[in-house]
Amino acid sequence: MPRKPELRGRAARLARLFPMASGQAARTPFVLLVVLLLGGGLIGLLVLNSALSEGSFRLDDLEQDTKALTDEEQALQRDVDAYAAPDALQRRARELGMVPGGVPAFLNPDGTVKGVPSPATARSAAVPPALAPEQSAAQPPASPAPAPSASTPGAAPAPATQTAVAPSAHLTRPPQSAPTSGR
């Protein structure tokens, strides 16, 4: 091995500040730093990728839930539409014991009655016989109340207790006896 030349003066002082044998030792921390940075970056990418995958799975689950709830909403809306159909309303009203209303009468603001009120009966002229329920022999049809004649002078107007059927009401419930309590 060749011998290194001796340095003198200014070169010797500078040589003491930078030792020559430590070239290997200075490279090791740099290599460790680069390896740690690359390893940390790879681990960071792995964590980020896992978080994005988890979010993607959650989004997919939420989309499936949304689709199921939308299907359920549409099924419920179809049910509501079926129950709101006129023939279904009429059938349910008959099941509840309701009958079509009679000829409506209206109360004027001054208390006079316009029209001839008639009670609701099981068979009404407004309902075709095919749609009216059969009357039982035990219940004879109710006779309509006599109409007050306008030709009688001094006749009092009909009392306000005769309630008129609202023009928008199609079905009314027949009078029933009050339920008795078993207590």
Salt bridges, closest charged atoms under 4 A:
GLU6 OE2 - ARG3 NH2 3.74
GLU95 OE2 - ARG91 NH1 3.20
GLU95 OE1 - ARG92 NH1 3.69
GLU134 OE1 - ARG123 NH2 3.20
